[in-house]
Amino acid sequence: MINAFINFRIIGDGLDIPDITAHLQKKPTTVYKKGDIITSRFKSEKTVHTEDCWIYHEEIAKSDNLQQRTSEFLDEFVGYSDYINELSKKFSITIWIALYPEIEQFNIHLSQEIIEKLSKLKSTMDVEVACLQSFYDGSYLTKDKKV
């Protein structure tokens, strides 16, 4: 079982946020404009966004099949591939998946169907895998200290 999140991100200078929202018929979960301040959950310093960003985000339930949910998520955008392909000429289009497995070994399978959908969207895919459960509950211990 895993905790997972999937995002459709458009990043670049000069994004027309209302136009993107209207064309994709999705309300973005997060929008950043160049110059907005980022406050990190893990660091005390603040940084400044260097680009505009439009993000649509969904959580993948622990009980869901990751491959099936990824395919369904991509289906939500494939119908807008002509518009997204035009955007990709000026901006970065990325599908970003964050995985937090409850086990320390985990594999990711991308079916031919998922790869074809990414290709239709002219999108890259970033996958972040972080095994945090053991880290946070303190089970990564050496004989004398926590690592």
TORLUMBA-661283 format. One record per residue: x, y negated, z negated of N, C-alpha, C in turn. Coordinates in Angstrom, 2 decimals, padded with zeros to 5 digits. Layout:
TORLUMBA-661283
<node n_c1="X" n_c2="Y" n_c3="Z" ca_c1="X" ca_c2="Y" ca_c3="Z" c_c1="X" c_c2="Y" c_c3="Z"/>
...
This chain:
TORLUMBA-661283
<node n_c1="000.84" n_c2="001.18" n_c3="000.00" ca_c1="000.00" ca_c2="000.00" ca_c3="000.00" c_c1="000.89" c_c2="-001.25" c_c3="000.00"/>
<node n_c1="000.39" n_c2="-002.27" n_c3="000.65" ca_c1="001.16" ca_c2="-003.50" ca_c3="000.75" c_c1="000.25" c_c2="-004.70" c_c3="000.54"/>
<node n_c1="000.86" n_c2="-005.76" n_c3="000.12" ca_c1="000.23" ca_c2="-007.07" ca_c3="000.19" c_c1="000.80" c_c2="-007.71" c_c3="001.44"/>
<node n_c1="-000.02" n_c2="-008.34" n_c3="002.24" ca_c1="000.49" ca_c2="-008.92" ca_c3="003.49" c_c1="-000.32" c_c2="-010.14" c_c3="003.89"/>
<node n_c1="000.35" n_c2="-011.00" n_c3="004.62" ca_c1="-000.26" ca_c2="-012.20" ca_c3="005.17" c_c1="000.17" c_c2="-012.31" c_c3="006.62"/>
<node n_c1="-000.71" n_c2="-012.82" n_c3="007.45" ca_c1="-000.38" ca_c2="-013.02" ca_c3="008.86" c_c1="-000.76" c_c2="-014.45" c_c3="009.24"/>
<node n_c1="000.12" n_c2="-015.08" n_c3="009.99" ca_c1="-000.06" ca_c2="-016.48" ca_c3="010.37" c_c1="000.14" c_c2="-016.66" c_c3="011.86"/>
<node n_c1="-000.62" n_c2="-017.56" n_c3="012.44" ca_c1="-000.39" ca_c2="-018.04" ca_c3="013.80" c_c1="000.11" c_c2="-019.46" c_c3="013.63"/>
<node n_c1="001.35" n_c2="-019.71" n_c3="014.06" ca_c1="001.97" ca_c2="-021.03" ca_c3="013.82" c_c1="002.35" c_c2="-021.70" c_c3="015.13"/>
<node n_c1="002.04" n_c2="-022.97" n_c3="015.21" ca_c1="002.48" ca_c2="-023.81" ca_c3="016.31" c_c1="003.31" c_c2="-024.92" c_c3="015.67"/>
<node n_c1="004.56" n_c2="-025.04" n_c3="016.13" ca_c1="005.49" ca_c2="-025.98" ca_c3="015.51" c_c1="006.16" c_c2="-026.82" c_c3="016.59"/>
<node n_c1="006.29" n_c2="-028.11" n_c3="016.33" ca_c1="007.01" ca_c2="-028.99" ca_c3="017.25" c_c1="006.68" c_c2="-030.44" c_c3="016.98"/>
<node n_c1="007.37" n_c2="-031.32" n_c3="017.68" ca_c1="007.14" ca_c2="-032.76" ca_c3="017.53" c_c1="005.95" c_c2="-033.18" c_c3="018.37"/>
<node n_c1="005.06" n_c2="-033.96" n_c3="017.78" ca_c1="003.95" ca_c2="-034.55" ca_c3="018.52" c_c1="002.77" c_c2="-033.63" c_c3="018.74"/>
<node n_c1="002.52" n_c2="-032.69" n_c3="017.85" ca_c1="001.34" ca_c2="-031.83" ca_c3="018.00" c_c1="000.08" c_c2="-032.67" c_c3="017.92"/>
<node n_c1="-000.86" n_c2="-032.39" n_c3="018.79" ca_c1="-002.18" ca_c2="-033.01" ca_c3="018.72" c_c1="-003.08" c_c2="-032.06" c_c3="017.93"/>
<node n_c1="-003.08" n_c2="-032.23" n_c3="016.62" ca_c1="-003.77" ca_c2="-031.31" ca_c3="015.71" c_c1="-005.26" c_c2="-031.19" c_c3="016.05"/>
<node n_c1="-006.00" n_c2="-032.29" n_c3="016.24" ca_c1="-007.42" ca_c2="-032.16" ca_c3="016.57" c_c1="-007.66" c_c2="-031.42" c_c3="017.89"/>
<node n_c1="-006.81" n_c2="-031.65" n_c3="018.88" ca_c1="-006.94" ca_c2="-030.97" ca_c3="020.17" c_c1="-006.71" c_c2="-029.47" c_c3="020.03"/>
<node n_c1="-005.67" n_c2="-029.10" n_c3="019.29" ca_c1="-005.37" ca_c2="-027.68" ca_c3="019.08" c_c1="-006.53" c_c2="-027.01" c_c3="018.35"/>
<node n_c1="-007.01" n_c2="-027.66" n_c3="017.31" ca_c1="-008.12" ca_c2="-027.11" ca_c3="016.52" c_c1="-009.36" c_c2="-026.93" c_c3="017.39"/>
<node n_c1="-009.66" n_c2="-027.90" n_c3="018.22" ca_c1="-010.83" ca_c2="-027.82" ca_c3="019.09" c_c1="-010.69" c_c2="-026.71" c_c3="020.13"/>
<node n_c1="-009.51" n_c2="-026.62" n_c3="020.76" ca_c1="-009.30" ca_c2="-025.60" ca_c3="021.79" c_c1="-009.31" c_c2="-024.17" c_c3="021.23"/>
<node n_c1="-008.70" n_c2="-023.98" n_c3="020.06" ca_c1="-008.61" ca_c2="-022.64" ca_c3="019.49" c_c1="-009.86" c_c2="-022.28" c_c3="018.67"/>
<node n_c1="-010.70" n_c2="-023.26" n_c3="018.45" ca_c1="-011.95" ca_c2="-023.06" ca_c3="017.70" c_c1="-011.70" c_c2="-022.40" c_c3="016.35"/>
<node n_c1="-010.61" n_c2="-022.82" n_c3="015.72" ca_c1="-010.25" ca_c2="-022.34" ca_c3="014.39" c_c1="-009.82" c_c2="-023.54" c_c3="013.56"/>
<node n_c1="-010.29" n_c2="-023.58" n_c3="012.34" ca_c1="-009.83" ca_c2="-024.61" ca_c3="011.42" c_c1="-008.49" c_c2="-024.15" c_c3="010.85"/>
<node n_c1="-007.45" n_c2="-024.96" n_c3="010.99" ca_c1="-006.14" ca_c2="-024.53" ca_c3="010.48" c_c1="-006.18" c_c2="-024.40" c_c3="008.96"/>
<node n_c1="-005.44" n_c2="-023.43" n_c3="008.46" ca_c1="-005.32" ca_c2="-023.25" ca_c3="007.03" c_c1="-004.40" c_c2="-024.31" c_c3="006.44"/>
<node n_c1="-003.36" n_c2="-024.66" n_c3="007.20" ca_c1="-002.37" ca_c2="-025.63" ca_c3="006.77" c_c1="-001.93" c_c2="-026.47" c_c3="007.95"/>
<node n_c1="-001.76" n_c2="-027.75" n_c3="007.70" ca_c1="-001.22" ca_c2="-028.67" ca_c3="008.71" c_c1="-000.15" c_c2="-029.52" c_c3="008.04"/>
<node n_c1="001.00" n_c2="-029.62" n_c3="008.69" ca_c1="002.06" ca_c2="-030.51" ca_c3="008.23" c_c1="002.38" c_c2="-031.48" c_c3="009.35"/>
<node n_c1="002.67" n_c2="-032.69" n_c3="008.98" ca_c1="003.15" ca_c2="-033.67" ca_c3="009.94" c_c1="004.62" c_c2="-033.97" c_c3="009.63"/>
<node n_c1="005.36" n_c2="-034.29" n_c3="010.67" ca_c1="006.76" ca_c2="-034.66" ca_c3="010.50" c_c1="006.85" c_c2="-035.76" c_c3="009.45"/>
<node n_c1="007.74" n_c2="-035.58" n_c3="008.49" ca_c1="007.90" ca_c2="-036.56" ca_c3="007.42" c_c1="007.18" c_c2="-036.20" c_c3="006.13"/>
<node n_c1="006.23" n_c2="-035.24" n_c3="006.19" ca_c1="005.55" ca_c2="-034.81" ca_c3="004.96" c_c1="006.56" c_c2="-034.18" c_c3="004.00"/>
<node n_c1="006.32" n_c2="-034.36" n_c3="002.72" ca_c1="007.20" ca_c2="-033.82" ca_c3="001.68" c_c1="006.80" c_c2="-032.38" c_c3="001.36"/>
<node n_c1="007.79" n_c2="-031.51" n_c3="001.27" ca_c1="007.59" ca_c2="-030.11" ca_c3="000.89" c_c1="008.05" c_c2="-029.97" c_c3="-000.57"/>
<node n_c1="007.18" n_c2="-029.44" n_c3="-001.39" ca_c1="007.56" ca_c2="-029.11" ca_c3="-002.76" c_c1="007.63" c_c2="-027.60" c_c3="-002.85"/>
<node n_c1="008.80" n_c2="-027.08" n_c3="-003.11" ca_c1="009.01" ca_c2="-025.64" ca_c3="-003.15" c_c1="008.53" c_c2="-025.06" c_c3="-004.47"/>
<node n_c1="008.01" n_c2="-023.84" n_c3="-004.40" ca_c1="007.62" ca_c2="-023.13" ca_c3="-005.63" c_c1="008.84" c_c2="-022.63" c_c3="-006.37"/>
<node n_c1="009.98" n_c2="-022.50" n_c3="-005.69" ca_c1="011.15" ca_c2="-021.87" ca_c3="-006.28" c_c1="012.30" c_c2="-022.83" c_c3="-006.56"/>
<node n_c1="012.24" n_c2="-024.04" n_c3="-006.02" ca_c1="013.32" ca_c2="-025.00" ca_c3="-006.22" c_c1="012.72" c_c2="-026.30" c_c3="-006.76"/>
<node n_c1="013.53" n_c2="-027.04" n_c3="-007.48" ca_c1="013.03" ca_c2="-028.30" ca_c3="-008.03" c_c1="013.14" c_c2="-029.45" c_c3="-007.03"/>
<node n_c1="014.06" n_c2="-029.33" n_c3="-006.05" ca_c1="014.21" ca_c2="-030.43" ca_c3="-005.09" c_c1="013.09" c_c2="-030.42" c_c3="-004.04"/>
<node n_c1="012.89" n_c2="-031.56" n_c3="-003.47" ca_c1="011.88" ca_c2="-031.69" ca_c3="-002.42" c_c1="012.60" c_c2="-031.87" c_c3="-001.09"/>
<node n_c1="011.98" n_c2="-031.36" n_c3="-000.03" ca_c1="012.53" ca_c2="-031.55" ca_c3="001.30" c_c1="011.45" c_c2="-032.16" c_c3="002.18"/>
<node n_c1="011.85" n_c2="-032.60" n_c3="003.35" ca_c1="010.94" ca_c2="-033.28" ca_c3="004.26" c_c1="010.76" c_c2="-032.44" c_c3="005.52"/>
<node n_c1="009.50" n_c2="-032.29" n_c3="005.95" ca_c1="009.24" ca_c2="-031.56" ca_c3="007.20" c_c1="009.89" c_c2="-032.31" c_c3="008.36"/>
<node n_c1="010.55" n_c2="-031.57" n_c3="009.23" ca_c1="011.22" ca_c2="-032.18" ca_c3="010.37" c_c1="010.40" c_c2="-032.08" c_c3="011.65"/>
<node n_c1="009.26" n_c2="-031.35" n_c3="011.59" ca_c1="008.39" ca_c2="-031.18" ca_c3="012.75" c_c1="006.94" c_c2="-031.12" c_c3="012.28"/>
<node n_c1="006.03" n_c2="-031.25" n_c3="013.24" ca_c1="004.61" ca_c2="-031.04" ca_c3="012.96" c_c1="004.35" c_c2="-029.54" c_c3="012.97"/>
<node n_c1="003.29" n_c2="-029.12" n_c3="012.26" ca_c1="003.00" ca_c2="-027.69" ca_c3="012.18" c_c1="001.50" c_c2="-027.47" c_c3="012.00"/>
<node n_c1="000.94" n_c2="-026.55" n_c3="012.81" ca_c1="-000.45" ca_c2="-026.12" ca_c3="012.72" c_c1="-000.41" c_c2="-024.64" c_c3="012.40"/>
<node n_c1="-001.04" n_c2="-024.23" n_c3="011.28" ca_c1="-001.00" ca_c2="-022.83" ca_c3="010.84" c_c1="-002.41" c_c2="-022.31" c_c3="010.58"/>
<node n_c1="-002.68" n_c2="-021.12" n_c3="011.12" ca_c1="-003.90" ca_c2="-020.39" ca_c3="010.78" c_c1="-003.44" c_c2="-019.13" c_c3="010.06"/>
<node n_c1="-003.96" n_c2="-018.90" n_c3="008.87" ca_c1="-003.45" ca_c2="-017.88" ca_c3="007.96" c_c1="-004.57" c_c2="-016.95" c_c3="007.51"/>
<node n_c1="-004.28" n_c2="-015.66" n_c3="007.47" ca_c1="-005.21" ca_c2="-014.68" ca_c3="006.91" c_c1="-004.45" c_c2="-013.71" c_c3="006.02"/>
<node n_c1="-005.11" n_c2="-013.27" n_c3="004.97" ca_c1="-004.54" ca_c2="-012.24" ca_c3="004.11" c_c1="-004.97" c_c2="-010.88" c_c3="004.63"/>
<node n_c1="-004.07" n_c2="-009.93" n_c3="004.58" ca_c1="-004.38" ca_c2="-008.56" ca_c3="004.97" c_c1="-004.56" c_c2="-007.78" c_c3="003.67"/>
<node n_c1="-005.72" n_c2="-007.20" n_c3="003.50" ca_c1="-006.03" ca_c2="-006.47" ca_c3="002.27" c_c1="-005.13" c_c2="-005.25" c_c3="002.13"/>
<node n_c1="-004.86" n_c2="-004.86" n_c3="000.90" ca_c1="-004.02" ca_c2="-003.69" ca_c3="000.64" c_c1="-004.55" c_c2="-002.44" c_c3="001.34"/>
<node n_c1="-005.85" n_c2="-002.34" n_c3="001.42" ca_c1="-006.44" ca_c2="-001.13" ca_c3="001.99" c_c1="-006.47" c_c2="-001.14" c_c3="003.53"/>
<node n_c1="-006.16" n_c2="-002.28" n_c3="004.14" ca_c1="-006.20" ca_c2="-002.38" ca_c3="005.61" c_c1="-005.00" c_c2="-001.71" c_c3="006.26"/>
<node n_c1="-005.20" n_c2="-001.25" n_c3="007.47" ca_c1="-004.12" ca_c2="-000.73" ca_c3="008.29" c_c1="-003.42" c_c2="-001.93" c_c3="008.91"/>
<node n_c1="-002.13" n_c2="-002.09" n_c3="008.62" ca_c1="-001.38" ca_c2="-003.26" ca_c3="009.07" c_c1="-001.39" c_c2="-003.40" c_c3="010.59"/>
<node n_c1="-001.17" n_c2="-002.31" n_c3="011.30" ca_c1="-001.13" ca_c2="-002.37" ca_c3="012.76" c_c1="-002.50" c_c2="-002.78" c_c3="013.31"/>
<node n_c1="-003.56" n_c2="-002.20" n_c3="012.79" ca_c1="-004.90" ca_c2="-002.52" ca_c3="013.27" c_c1="-005.25" c_c2="-003.98" c_c3="012.98"/>
<node n_c1="-004.94" n_c2="-004.46" n_c3="011.77" ca_c1="-005.24" ca_c2="-005.86" ca_c3="011.42" c_c1="-004.42" c_c2="-006.83" c_c3="012.26"/>
<node n_c1="-003.16" n_c2="-006.49" n_c3="012.54" ca_c1="-002.33" ca_c2="-007.35" ca_c3="013.39" c_c1="-002.92" c_c2="-007.43" c_c3="014.78"/>
<node n_c1="-003.35" n_c2="-006.31" n_c3="015.33" ca_c1="-003.97" ca_c2="-006.29" ca_c3="016.65" c_c1="-005.26" c_c2="-007.12" c_c3="016.67"/>
<node n_c1="-006.09" n_c2="-006.95" n_c3="015.65" ca_c1="-007.34" ca_c2="-007.72" ca_c3="015.56" c_c1="-007.07" c_c2="-009.21" c_c3="015.42"/>
<node n_c1="-006.05" n_c2="-009.56" n_c3="014.65" ca_c1="-005.67" ca_c2="-010.96" ca_c3="014.48" c_c1="-005.25" c_c2="-011.56" c_c3="015.82"/>
<node n_c1="-004.43" n_c2="-010.84" n_c3="016.57" ca_c1="-003.99" ca_c2="-011.32" ca_c3="017.88" c_c1="-005.17" c_c2="-011.46" c_c3="018.84"/>
<node n_c1="-006.15" n_c2="-010.56" n_c3="018.72" ca_c1="-007.35" ca_c2="-010.65" ca_c3="019.56" c_c1="-008.06" c_c2="-011.99" c_c3="019.39"/>
<node n_c1="-007.98" n_c2="-012.56" n_c3="018.19" ca_c1="-008.62" ca_c2="-013.84" ca_c3="017.93" c_c1="-008.02" c_c2="-014.96" c_c3="018.77"/>
<node n_c1="-006.81" n_c2="-014.76" n_c3="019.31" ca_c1="-006.12" ca_c2="-015.80" ca_c3="020.07" c_c1="-005.92" c_c2="-015.47" c_c3="021.54"/>
<node n_c1="-005.96" n_c2="-014.20" n_c3="021.90" ca_c1="-005.70" ca_c2="-013.79" ca_c3="023.29" c_c1="-006.67" c_c2="-014.46" c_c3="024.26"/>
<node n_c1="-007.90" n_c2="-014.68" n_c3="023.87" ca_c1="-008.88" ca_c2="-015.35" ca_c3="024.73" c_c1="-008.51" c_c2="-016.79" c_c3="025.07"/>
<node n_c1="-007.57" n_c2="-017.34" n_c3="024.32" ca_c1="-007.11" ca_c2="-018.72" ca_c3="024.54" c_c1="-005.69" c_c2="-018.74" c_c3="025.11"/>
<node n_c1="-005.28" n_c2="-017.62" n_c3="025.72" ca_c1="-003.89" ca_c2="-017.50" ca_c3="026.16" c_c1="-003.47" c_c2="-018.56" c_c3="027.17"/>
<node n_c1="-004.36" n_c2="-018.98" n_c3="028.07" ca_c1="-003.98" ca_c2="-020.03" ca_c3="029.04" c_c1="-003.59" c_c2="-021.31" c_c3="028.30"/>
<node n_c1="-004.41" n_c2="-021.72" n_c3="027.34" ca_c1="-004.13" ca_c2="-022.92" ca_c3="026.57" c_c1="-002.86" c_c2="-022.73" c_c3="025.73"/>
<node n_c1="-002.74" n_c2="-021.58" n_c3="025.08" ca_c1="-001.57" ca_c2="-021.32" ca_c3="024.25" c_c1="-000.30" c_c2="-021.28" c_c3="025.09"/>
<node n_c1="-000.38" n_c2="-020.72" n_c3="026.30" ca_c1="000.79" ca_c2="-020.69" ca_c3="027.19" c_c1="001.23" c_c2="-022.09" c_c3="027.58"/>
<node n_c1="000.27" n_c2="-022.99" n_c3="027.79" ca_c1="000.62" ca_c2="-024.39" ca_c3="028.07" c_c1="001.32" c_c2="-025.01" c_c3="026.86"/>
<node n_c1="000.80" n_c2="-024.74" n_c3="025.67" ca_c1="001.43" ca_c2="-025.25" ca_c3="024.45" c_c1="002.85" c_c2="-024.70" c_c3="024.30"/>
<node n_c1="003.05" n_c2="-023.44" n_c3="024.66" ca_c1="004.35" ca_c2="-022.81" ca_c3="024.46" c_c1="005.45" c_c2="-023.44" c_c3="025.32"/>
<node n_c1="005.07" n_c2="-024.21" n_c3="026.34" ca_c1="006.06" ca_c2="-024.91" ca_c3="027.16" c_c1="006.70" c_c2="-026.06" c_c3="026.40"/>
<node n_c1="005.98" n_c2="-026.59" n_c3="025.39" ca_c1="006.49" ca_c2="-027.72" ca_c3="024.62" c_c1="006.76" c_c2="-027.41" c_c3="023.15"/>
<node n_c1="006.09" n_c2="-026.38" n_c3="022.65" ca_c1="006.14" ca_c2="-026.11" ca_c3="021.21" c_c1="006.47" c_c2="-024.65" c_c3="020.94"/>
<node n_c1="006.88" n_c2="-024.37" n_c3="019.73" ca_c1="007.17" ca_c2="-023.00" ca_c3="019.30" c_c1="005.88" c_c2="-022.33" c_c3="018.82"/>
<node n_c1="005.57" n_c2="-021.17" n_c3="019.40" ca_c1="004.40" ca_c2="-020.39" ca_c3="019.02" c_c1="004.91" c_c2="-019.12" c_c3="018.35"/>
<node n_c1="004.52" n_c2="-018.90" n_c3="017.10" ca_c1="005.03" ca_c2="-017.76" ca_c3="016.35" c_c1="003.92" c_c2="-017.07" c_c3="015.58"/>
<node n_c1="003.92" n_c2="-015.76" n_c3="015.65" ca_c1="003.11" ca_c2="-014.95" ca_c3="014.74" c_c1="004.06" c_c2="-014.58" c_c3="013.61"/>
<node n_c1="003.70" n_c2="-014.92" n_c3="012.40" ca_c1="004.57" ca_c2="-014.68" ca_c3="011.25" c_c1="003.83" c_c2="-013.77" c_c3="010.28"/>
<node n_c1="004.46" n_c2="-012.65" n_c3="009.95" ca_c1="003.87" ca_c2="-011.70" ca_c3="009.01" c_c1="004.78" c_c2="-011.62" c_c3="007.79"/>
<node n_c1="004.19" n_c2="-011.79" n_c3="006.62" ca_c1="004.91" ca_c2="-011.63" ca_c3="005.37" c_c1="004.38" c_c2="-010.38" c_c3="004.68"/>
<node n_c1="005.27" n_c2="-009.45" n_c3="004.40" ca_c1="004.89" ca_c2="-008.18" ca_c3="003.78" c_c1="005.53" c_c2="-008.08" c_c3="002.41"/>
<node n_c1="004.74" n_c2="-007.64" n_c3="001.45" ca_c1="005.23" ca_c2="-007.43" ca_c3="000.10" c_c1="004.85" c_c2="-006.01" c_c3="-000.32"/>
<node n_c1="005.60" n_c2="-005.01" n_c3="000.15" ca_c1="005.24" ca_c2="-003.62" ca_c3="-000.14" c_c1="005.46" c_c2="-003.28" c_c3="-001.61"/>
<node n_c1="004.69" n_c2="-002.31" n_c3="-002.06" ca_c1="004.82" ca_c2="-001.85" ca_c3="-003.44" c_c1="005.87" c_c2="-000.75" c_c3="-003.56"/>
<node n_c1="006.46" n_c2="-000.39" n_c3="-002.45" ca_c1="007.54" ca_c2="000.58" ca_c3="-002.44" c_c1="008.75" c_c2="-000.08" c_c3="-001.80"/>
<node n_c1="009.91" n_c2="000.46" n_c3="-002.05" ca_c1="011.13" ca_c2="-000.19" ca_c3="-001.56" c_c1="011.50" c_c2="000.21" c_c3="-000.15"/>
<node n_c1="010.88" n_c2="001.22" n_c3="000.40" ca_c1="011.10" ca_c2="001.60" ca_c3="001.79" c_c1="009.80" c_c2="001.42" c_c3="002.54"/>
<node n_c1="009.89" n_c2="000.77" n_c3="003.68" ca_c1="008.69" ca_c2="000.48" ca_c3="004.43" c_c1="009.07" c_c2="000.31" c_c3="005.89"/>
<node n_c1="008.29" n_c2="000.87" n_c3="006.80" ca_c1="008.59" ca_c2="000.67" ca_c3="008.22" c_c1="007.46" c_c2="-000.12" c_c3="008.88"/>
<node n_c1="007.81" n_c2="-000.76" n_c3="009.97" ca_c1="006.85" ca_c2="-001.56" ca_c3="010.73" c_c1="006.81" c_c2="-000.97" c_c3="012.13"/>
<node n_c1="005.62" n_c2="-000.64" n_c3="012.57" ca_c1="005.44" ca_c2="-000.09" ca_c3="013.91" c_c1="004.66" c_c2="-001.11" c_c3="014.75"/>
<node n_c1="005.24" n_c2="-001.49" n_c3="015.88" ca_c1="004.55" ca_c2="-002.38" ca_c3="016.81" c_c1="004.14" c_c2="-001.55" c_c3="018.02"/>
<node n_c1="002.86" n_c2="-001.37" n_c3="018.18" ca_c1="002.36" ca_c2="-000.58" ca_c3="019.31" c_c1="002.57" c_c2="-001.35" c_c3="020.61"/>
<node n_c1="002.47" n_c2="-000.63" n_c3="021.71" ca_c1="002.56" ca_c2="-001.27" ca_c3="023.02" c_c1="001.46" c_c2="-002.31" c_c3="023.16"/>
<node n_c1="000.29" n_c2="-002.02" n_c3="022.61" ca_c1="-000.84" ca_c2="-002.95" ca_c3="022.66" c_c1="-000.50" c_c2="-004.28" c_c3="021.97"/>
<node n_c1="000.14" n_c2="-004.22" n_c3="020.81" ca_c1="000.52" ca_c2="-005.44" ca_c3="020.09" c_c1="001.57" c_c2="-006.20" c_c3="020.88"/>
<node n_c1="002.54" n_c2="-005.50" n_c3="021.42" ca_c1="003.60" ca_c2="-006.15" ca_c3="022.20" c_c1="003.01" c_c2="-006.83" c_c3="023.43"/>
<node n_c1="002.06" n_c2="-006.20" n_c3="024.09" ca_c1="001.40" ca_c2="-006.81" ca_c3="025.25" c_c1="000.63" c_c2="-008.07" c_c3="024.86"/>
<node n_c1="-000.03" n_c2="-008.04" n_c3="023.71" ca_c1="-000.76" ca_c2="-009.23" ca_c3="023.26" c_c1="000.19" c_c2="-010.37" c_c3="022.94"/>
<node n_c1="001.32" n_c2="-010.06" n_c3="022.30" ca_c1="002.32" ca_c2="-011.09" ca_c3="022.03" c_c1="002.83" c_c2="-011.69" c_c3="023.33"/>
<node n_c1="003.03" n_c2="-010.83" n_c3="024.32" ca_c1="003.49" ca_c2="-011.29" ca_c3="025.63" c_c1="002.46" c_c2="-012.21" c_c3="026.28"/>
<node n_c1="001.19" n_c2="-011.86" n_c3="026.21" ca_c1="000.13" ca_c2="-012.71" ca_c3="026.78" c_c1="000.11" c_c2="-014.08" c_c3="026.13"/>
<node n_c1="000.46" n_c2="-014.12" n_c3="024.85" ca_c1="000.47" ca_c2="-015.39" ca_c3="024.11" c_c1="001.80" c_c2="-016.12" c_c3="024.23"/>
<node n_c1="002.77" n_c2="-015.51" n_c3="024.90" ca_c1="004.12" ca_c2="-016.07" ca_c3="024.99" c_c1="004.61" c_c2="-016.46" c_c3="023.60"/>
<node n_c1="004.42" n_c2="-015.52" n_c3="022.69" ca_c1="004.70" ca_c2="-015.76" ca_c3="021.28" c_c1="005.84" c_c2="-014.89" c_c3="020.79"/>
<node n_c1="006.55" n_c2="-015.39" n_c3="019.82" ca_c1="007.50" ca_c2="-014.55" ca_c3="019.10" c_c1="006.81" c_c2="-014.03" c_c3="017.85"/>
<node n_c1="007.42" n_c2="-013.04" n_c3="017.22" ca_c1="006.88" ca_c2="-012.53" ca_c3="015.97" c_c1="008.02" c_c2="-012.50" c_c3="014.96"/>
<node n_c1="007.79" n_c2="-013.10" n_c3="013.82" ca_c1="008.71" ca_c2="-013.04" ca_c3="012.69" c_c1="008.07" c_c2="-012.17" c_c3="011.63"/>
<node n_c1="008.86" n_c2="-011.28" n_c3="011.05" ca_c1="008.36" ca_c2="-010.42" ca_c3="009.98" c_c1="009.30" c_c2="-010.58" c_c3="008.79"/>
<node n_c1="008.71" n_c2="-010.92" n_c3="007.67" ca_c1="009.46" ca_c2="-011.05" ca_c3="006.42" c_c1="009.00" c_c2="-009.91" c_c3="005.51"/>
<node n_c1="009.95" n_c2="-009.14" n_c3="005.01" ca_c1="009.62" ca_c2="-008.06" ca_c3="004.09" c_c1="010.36" c_c2="-008.34" c_c3="002.79"/>
<node n_c1="009.63" n_c2="-008.44" n_c3="001.71" ca_c1="010.24" ca_c2="-008.70" ca_c3="000.41" c_c1="009.64" c_c2="-007.75" c_c3="-000.62"/>
<node n_c1="010.50" n_c2="-006.97" n_c3="-001.23" ca_c1="010.06" ca_c2="-006.04" ca_c3="-002.27" c_c1="010.19" c_c2="-006.76" c_c3="-003.61"/>
<node n_c1="009.16" n_c2="-007.45" n_c3="-003.99" ca_c1="009.21" ca_c2="-008.31" ca_c3="-005.17" c_c1="008.65" c_c2="-007.66" c_c3="-006.43"/>
<node n_c1="007.83" n_c2="-006.65" n_c3="-006.29" ca_c1="007.17" ca_c2="-006.08" ca_c3="-007.46" c_c1="008.19" c_c2="-005.63" c_c3="-008.51"/>
<node n_c1="009.17" n_c2="-004.86" n_c3="-008.10" ca_c1="010.16" ca_c2="-004.39" ca_c3="-009.07" c_c1="010.98" c_c2="-005.54" c_c3="-009.62"/>
<node n_c1="011.24" n_c2="-006.51" n_c3="-008.79" ca_c1="012.02" ca_c2="-007.67" ca_c3="-009.24" c_c1="011.29" c_c2="-008.40" c_c3="-010.35"/>
<node n_c1="010.00" n_c2="-008.63" n_c3="-010.16" ca_c1="009.25" ca_c2="-009.39" ca_c3="-011.15" c_c1="008.91" c_c2="-008.61" c_c3="-012.40"/>
<node n_c1="008.80" n_c2="-007.28" n_c3="-012.32" ca_c1="008.46" ca_c2="-006.55" ca_c3="-013.54" c_c1="009.71" c_c2="-006.09" c_c3="-014.29"/>
<node n_c1="010.89" n_c2="-006.49" n_c3="-013.79" ca_c1="012.12" ca_c2="-006.25" ca_c3="-014.52" c_c1="012.73" c_c2="-004.88" c_c3="-014.35"/>
<node n_c1="012.26" n_c2="-004.07" n_c3="-013.41" ca_c1="012.78" ca_c2="-002.71" ca_c3="-013.29" c_c1="014.11" c_c2="-002.63" c_c3="-012.53"/>
<node n_c1="014.57" n_c2="-003.71" n_c3="-011.93" ca_c1="015.90" ca_c2="-003.71" ca_c3="-011.33" c_c1="016.91" c_c2="-004.01" c_c3="-012.44"/>
<node n_c1="017.25" n_c2="-003.01" n_c3="-013.18" ca_c1="018.16" ca_c2="-003.18" ca_c3="-014.32" c_c1="019.44" c_c2="-002.40" c_c3="-014.10"/>
<node n_c1="020.53" n_c2="-002.98" n_c3="-014.53" ca_c1="021.77" ca_c2="-002.22" ca_c3="-014.65" c_c1="021.84" c_c2="-001.75" c_c3="-016.09"/>
<node n_c1="022.90" n_c2="-001.10" n_c3="-016.43" ca_c1="023.02" ca_c2="-000.58" ca_c3="-017.79" c_c1="022.97" c_c2="-001.70" c_c3="-018.82"/>
<node n_c1="023.58" n_c2="-002.86" n_c3="-018.51" ca_c1="023.70" ca_c2="-003.93" ca_c3="-019.50" c_c1="022.81" c_c2="-005.13" c_c3="-019.26"/>
<node n_c1="022.39" n_c2="-005.34" n_c3="-018.01" ca_c1="021.68" ca_c2="-006.59" ca_c3="-017.73" c_c1="020.75" c_c2="-006.45" c_c3="-016.54"/>
<node n_c1="019.86" n_c2="-007.40" n_c3="-016.42" ca_c1="019.03" ca_c2="-007.48" ca_c3="-015.23" c_c1="019.85" c_c2="-008.00" c_c3="-014.09"/>
<node n_c1="019.57" n_c2="-007.50" n_c3="-012.91" ca_c1="020.28" ca_c2="-007.97" ca_c3="-011.71" c_c1="019.40" c_c2="-008.97" c_c3="-011.00"/>
